[in-house]
Amino acid sequence: MDQDRARTLLRAERDDVQGLLKDAQAAGTEDRESEVDSATEDISDAAQPLAAQGMDDAIAESLRARLDAIDRALLRLDDGTYGRSVLSGEPIPDERLEADPAAELTIEEAKAAEARGA
């Protein structure tokens, strides 16, 4: 994949993910505030903000992990190793990089890692 295209895709996705992360963190804050406000109400009502907070926190963690992957891909662009598997050094097909510009593994390696539960 062309390095400029890769950088453009990664930066655009990074911006999108940062926006989503900001939204998820704001939602988590609202849920925590709702939890405090509902502490004097019915216990089942208090559980709803707590459950939503847990979901917001999980989403935020997933988005942080994606940002980390994007940042690693940008570093690989800078050091000239972008487009190669971080595991084997094999080239990652352009089609895969178009679908996931932060891909670190070939499709086969990713499937094997998933099968191992990694």
Order of alpha helices (4+ residues) and beta strands (2+ residues): alpha-alpha-alpha-alpha
